[in-house]
Amino acid sequence: MQYVRKTSNTGNVHHLEHVNLNFQNRELATKFYECIGLTLDPYQKGNTIWFNAGNQQMHVSVVEDTQTISGEIGIVVPDVEKVLNSLHKHKEQFENTMFNYKVSENNTIEVTSPTNTLFRIIPYNVDSSDAKNGLGISYVLFKCPIGTSKGIARFYEKYFDTKVDVKDQECLIAMGESQLLVFKEDEQYTFDGGYHFCFYVRDFDQTFERCRKDGLLYLEHRFQDKANTVQEARIYNQFRIINIADPKSLEKVIIKIEHEVRSFEHPSFNKTLVNKHF
Ligand SMILES: [Fe+2]
């Protein structure tokens, strides 16, 4: 599988920054992400740790409820052989977990994390259309129920004003010019939520208002940023939604995935990240 990144104007979404997956075991999470080439961010303290992948991050909240994405996360790396060698070298550290890996199509490596999330490690190719888009998290793929991908595409078009590409039983949602969300219909789909991902939008106020008007704001979460009004959202420079539904039948929720939606005023916007291997 190979998803071709977008290179044209993609509208309101600027870029996807991080995916947060809870992990029960801080040490195991650190070993895993460092094994696949990410760098433990030196500036983050507390119970959420960050792992840098180019200009993006995997966030890990160290709490009881370990989370899994049943789709996959694509990460473009500068040296895929180096990652493969690291996997060979460190595999014993992950005994008695779900960890596994294999070399797959297009010289990618499929790595299953200790907690069963699939990461696809993708070689950077200077001759491809990816080259100008750099390294790091390339896409996040979520499985969704059969017959729902067109409605999901309409949701992102309407509320986030971003470019979508509807294919047979899947849709690609542009996260800026170089990243994608992919929703792939799957007969085996089962709900696996709890995690969240974060992205930046150009028109924060209008995006917030579209979501607020249609009752999409998500406030029942564990974080501080609970915003009911655009003025409150501007304090945090972010807001959250969780329900994804076809705008034609908004009351019928298709899938629940927490979105952390940020403005360019957020202090983390386009910050420089420490990377050992990217
Ligand atoms: Fe987050």
Residues whose N, C-alpha, C, O or C-beta is under 5 A from the ligand:
A	BS01	LIG	N20 C198 E260
